[in-house]
Amino acid sequence: MYDWNIHLPCKKDDHLARLLEEGYMSTDQLIFCFNQYKSSIQHAVGTGNFMIFNSALKYEDINYLSGELRRGFSDSFITILADLSIANPREHVKNLKSSGVDAIKFHCYFQRISEKLFRTSLEYSVAAADLNMPILIDSSYGSTEMYSYDNLKLAAFLLRDIKSVPVVLLHSGGARAIEAFLLADACPNVFLDTSFSVPYYMDSTIEKDLAFAYKRIGVERVLFGSDFPYISFEDALFKTRLFFERNGFSDTEIEIVFSNTPQRVFGKL
């Protein structure tokens, strides 16, 4: 089993506090939390893609962190938020890759990416694509900032130029699942991730939108993610499997989603 969306904050219980904690966690704090969660991760999903939100970490600290994470899970991958304040995006992304980072991520709410930063985000994305690094975009929808920072608008902007590497829309667009689907339908390099949205929107009309989207693009482009610790592994696994079962997906299709190999995105065989 492979989990595409694992976070590491462990000191706070409130979701917003955890999100804020993520942005400032030092390497030592990240490793401490990783060790706290290691046995749970291994038992629940086996391995996954780890999200790092502190884009201000030094390269040597990222290198040390990536070594510790892979010492725990040799087949894991690491994604970090791109630091949009750095003047040389190409050099920054190159240094991230050299430090053990596999993919870059944009989170419009957290990073406050308005349209004036779209061009800068594209520069980072082009640099990542040139290094064959996938691009992940948080595509959740909500909060009082949902009209100020439009994640799917950013995704559409980037996808006009980013064709050569996978682009993963984390959370499958949430309440805007059909819009996320339309991007995936138009761009064969787009993948949709189930994290948070599938459990959160169970029993709503959005559940049907998510099922429609996954059926139309095919489960080969659907990735299981838990969004742990914002959602427990147990809850994410149970509700995601239930979602697919009651929306008419076969056992084979369900297993593809849960075991969708990182080779499909990271290209490592």
C-alpha positions as CSV (number, residue, x, y, z in Angstrom):
1,M,0.0,0.0,0.0
2,Y,1.2,3.5,-0.7
3,D,0.1,6.8,0.9
4,W,0.6,9.9,-1.2
5,N,0.0,12.4,1.5
6,I,1.6,12.0,4.9
7,H,2.4,15.0,7.2
8,L,4.5,15.1,10.3
9,P,3.3,17.6,12.9
10,C,2.8,15.9,16.2
11,K,2.7,18.5,19.0
12,K,-0.7,20.1,18.4
13,D,-4.2,18.5,18.3
14,D,-6.1,21.3,16.6
15,H,-6.0,21.1,12.8
16,L,-5.2,24.8,12.3
17,A,-2.5,24.7,15.0
18,R,-1.0,21.7,13.3
19,L,-1.0,23.4,9.9
20,L,0.8,26.5,11.4
21,E,3.2,24.1,13.3
22,E,4.2,22.5,10.0
23,G,5.4,25.8,8.5
24,Y,8.0,26.3,11.2
25,M,9.2,22.8,12.2
26,S,12.9,22.4,12.3
27,T,14.7,19.3,11.1
28,D,15.0,18.0,14.6
29,Q,11.3,18.5,15.2
30,L,10.4,16.8,12.0
31,I,12.6,13.8,12.8
32,F,11.2,13.6,16.3
33,C,7.6,13.5,15.0
34,F,8.6,11.1,12.3
35,N,9.9,8.7,14.9
36,Q,6.7,9.1,16.9
37,Y,4.7,8.1,13.9
38,K,7.0,5.5,12.3
39,S,5.4,2.4,13.7
40,S,1.9,3.7,12.9
41,I,2.9,4.5,9.3
42,Q,4.5,1.1,8.8
43,H,1.5,-0.8,10.3
44,A,-1.1,1.2,8.4
45,V,0.2,1.9,4.9
46,G,3.8,0.6,4.7
47,T,5.3,3.7,3.2
48,G,4.4,7.0,1.4
49,N,5.2,10.5,0.3
50,F,6.1,12.9,3.1
51,M,5.0,16.5,2.9
52,I,7.4,19.2,4.3
53,F,5.9,22.6,4.8
54,N,8.9,24.6,6.1
55,S,10.3,25.9,2.9
56,A,12.9,27.9,4.8
57,L,14.9,24.8,5.8
58,K,18.6,24.9,4.8
59,Y,19.7,22.5,2.1
60,E,22.0,20.7,4.4
61,D,19.1,20.2,6.9
62,I,16.8,18.9,4.1
63,N,19.6,16.5,3.1
64,Y,19.9,15.2,6.7
65,L,16.1,14.9,7.0
66,S,15.7,13.0,3.7
67,G,18.4,10.6,4.9
68,E,16.6,10.0,8.2
69,L,13.2,9.5,6.4
70,R,14.7,7.0,4.0
71,R,16.5,5.2,6.7
72,G,13.1,4.5,8.1
73,F,11.4,3.9,4.8
74,S,13.8,3.2,1.9
75,D,11.0,3.5,-0.7
76,S,9.5,6.7,0.6
77,F,9.5,10.0,-1.3
78,I,9.7,13.6,-0.1
79,T,7.8,16.7,-1.3
80,I,8.5,20.2,-0.1
81,L,6.8,23.6,-0.5
82,A,8.7,25.7,-3.0
83,D,10.2,28.9,-1.4
84,L,8.8,31.5,-3.7
85,S,10.9,34.3,-2.2
86,I,14.2,32.9,-3.6
87,A,15.5,35.0,-6.6
88,N,16.8,32.1,-8.6
89,P,14.1,29.4,-8.9
90,R,16.2,27.1,-11.1
91,E,19.1,27.0,-8.7
92,H,16.7,26.5,-5.7
93,V,15.0,23.6,-7.3
94,K,18.3,22.0,-8.3
95,N,19.5,22.3,-4.8
96,L,16.3,20.8,-3.4
97,K,16.7,17.8,-5.7
98,S,20.4,17.4,-4.7
99,S,19.3,17.5,-1.1
100,G,16.9,14.5,-1.5
101,V,13.6,16.2,-2.5
102,D,11.6,14.3,-5.1
103,A,8.8,16.8,-5.8
104,I,7.8,20.4,-5.2
105,K,4.4,21.6,-3.9
106,F,2.3,24.7,-4.0
107,H,-0.3,25.4,-1.3
108,C,-2.2,28.6,-2.2
109,Y,-3.8,29.2,1.2
110,F,-0.7,28.5,3.3
111,Q,1.7,30.3,1.0
112,R,-0.8,33.1,0.2
113,I,-0.3,32.6,-3.6
114,S,-2.4,35.2,-5.3
115,E,-2.4,35.7,-9.1
116,K,0.5,38.1,-8.9
117,L,2.6,35.1,-7.9
118,F,1.4,32.8,-10.6
119,R,4.3,33.7,-13.0
120,T,6.8,33.1,-10.2
121,S,5.2,29.7,-9.5
122,L,5.5,28.8,-13.2
123,E,9.2,29.6,-13.1
124,Y,9.7,27.1,-10.3
125,S,7.5,24.6,-12.1
126,V,9.5,24.8,-15.3
127,A,12.7,24.3,-13.3
128,A,11.2,21.3,-11.6
129,A,9.9,19.8,-14.9
130,D,13.4,20.3,-16.5
131,L,14.7,18.1,-13.7
132,N,11.9,15.6,-14.1
133,M,10.4,16.4,-10.7
134,P,6.6,16.1,-10.3
135,I,4.6,19.1,-9.1
136,L,1.9,18.7,-6.4
137,I,-0.8,21.3,-5.9
138,D,-3.0,21.5,-2.9
139,S,-6.5,21.8,-4.4
140,S,-8.7,21.8,-1.3
141,Y,-11.4,24.4,-1.2
142,G,-12.6,26.3,1.9
143,S,-11.8,28.7,4.6
144,T,-12.3,32.5,4.5
145,E,-9.4,32.7,2.0
146,M,-11.1,30.5,-0.6
147,Y,-11.8,33.5,-2.9
148,S,-8.5,35.2,-2.4
149,Y,-6.2,32.2,-3.2
150,D,-7.6,30.1,-6.0
151,N,-5.6,26.8,-6.1
152,L,-7.3,25.4,-9.2
153,K,-6.8,28.7,-11.0
154,L,-3.1,28.3,-10.3
155,A,-3.2,24.7,-11.5
156,A,-4.8,25.7,-14.7
157,F,-2.3,28.4,-15.2
158,L,0.7,26.0,-14.7
159,L,-0.8,23.3,-16.8
160,R,-0.8,25.4,-19.9
161,D,3.0,25.0,-19.9
162,I,3.7,21.9,-17.7
163,K,3.1,18.9,-19.9
164,S,6.2,16.7,-19.4
165,V,5.9,15.7,-15.8
166,P,3.0,14.5,-13.6
167,V,1.0,17.2,-11.8
168,V,-0.9,15.8,-8.7
169,L,-4.0,17.7,-7.6
170,L,-4.1,16.8,-3.9
171,H,-7.6,16.4,-2.4
172,S,-9.1,16.2,-5.9
173,G,-10.4,19.7,-5.8
174,G,-12.6,19.1,-2.7
175,A,-15.9,20.9,-3.2
176,R,-14.7,21.7,-6.8
177,A,-14.2,18.1,-7.8
178,I,-15.7,18.5,-11.2
179,E,-13.4,21.4,-12.0
180,A,-10.4,19.3,-10.9
181,F,-11.7,16.5,-13.1
182,L,-12.0,18.9,-16.1
183,L,-8.3,19.7,-15.7
184,A,-7.4,16.0,-15.5
185,D,-9.6,15.3,-18.5
186,A,-7.8,18.0,-20.5
187,C,-4.3,17.1,-19.3
188,P,-3.2,13.5,-19.3
189,N,-0.3,14.3,-16.9
190,V,-2.8,15.2,-14.1
191,F,-3.4,12.8,-11.2
192,L,-6.1,13.1,-8.5
193,D,-5.4,12.3,-4.9
194,T,-8.1,11.1,-2.6
195,S,-6.8,12.6,0.7
196,F,-9.2,14.4,3.1
197,S,-11.9,14.9,0.4
198,V,-13.1,11.4,0.1
199,P,-13.7,10.9,3.9
200,Y,-14.9,14.5,4.4
201,Y,-17.5,14.6,1.7
202,M,-19.0,11.1,2.2
203,D,-22.8,11.2,1.9
204,S,-22.8,14.5,0.1
205,T,-23.4,15.3,-3.6
206,I,-19.7,15.8,-3.9
207,E,-19.1,12.1,-3.2
208,K,-20.9,11.4,-6.5
209,D,-18.7,14.1,-8.2
210,L,-15.6,12.4,-6.9
211,A,-16.7,9.0,-8.0
212,F,-17.7,10.4,-11.5
213,A,-14.2,12.0,-11.8
214,Y,-12.3,8.9,-10.9
215,K,-14.3,6.7,-13.2
216,R,-13.9,9.1,-16.1
217,I,-10.1,9.5,-15.9
218,G,-9.5,5.9,-14.8
219,V,-8.1,4.6,-11.5
220,E,-4.6,4.5,-12.9
221,R,-4.5,8.3,-12.3
222,V,-6.1,8.2,-8.9
223,L,-3.8,8.1,-5.8
224,F,-4.8,7.1,-2.3
225,G,-3.7,9.7,0.3
226,S,-4.6,9.8,4.0
227,D,-3.7,13.4,4.9
228,F,-2.4,12.0,8.2
229,P,-2.4,13.2,11.0
230,Y,-5.3,15.5,10.0
231,I,-7.2,12.3,9.4
232,S,-6.2,9.1,11.1
233,F,-5.0,6.2,9.0
234,E,-7.8,4.1,10.2
235,D,-10.5,6.6,9.2
236,A,-8.9,7.3,5.9
237,L,-8.4,3.7,4.9
238,F,-11.9,2.6,6.0
239,K,-13.8,5.4,4.5
240,T,-11.8,5.4,1.2
241,R,-12.4,1.7,0.7
242,L,-16.1,2.1,1.6
243,F,-16.3,5.0,-0.9
244,F,-15.0,2.9,-3.8
245,E,-17.0,-0.1,-2.9
246,R,-20.4,1.7,-2.7
247,N,-19.7,3.7,-5.9
248,G,-19.3,0.6,-8.0
249,F,-15.5,0.2,-8.3
250,S,-14.2,-3.4,-8.7
251,D,-11.9,-5.0,-6.2
252,T,-9.1,-4.8,-8.9
253,E,-9.7,-1.0,-9.3
254,I,-9.7,-0.5,-5.6
255,E,-6.4,-2.2,-5.2
256,I,-4.9,-0.1,-8.0
257,V,-5.8,3.0,-6.1
258,F,-4.4,1.8,-2.8
259,S,-1.2,0.4,-4.3
260,N,-0.8,2.9,-7.1
261,T,2.9,2.7,-7.4
262,P,5.1,5.8,-7.0
263,Q,6.7,4.7,-10.3
264,R,3.7,6.2,-12.1
265,V,4.5,9.6,-10.8
266,F,8.2,9.5,-9.9
267,G,9.2,7.3,-12.7
268,K,11.5,5.1,-10.6
269,L,11.3,1.4,-11.5
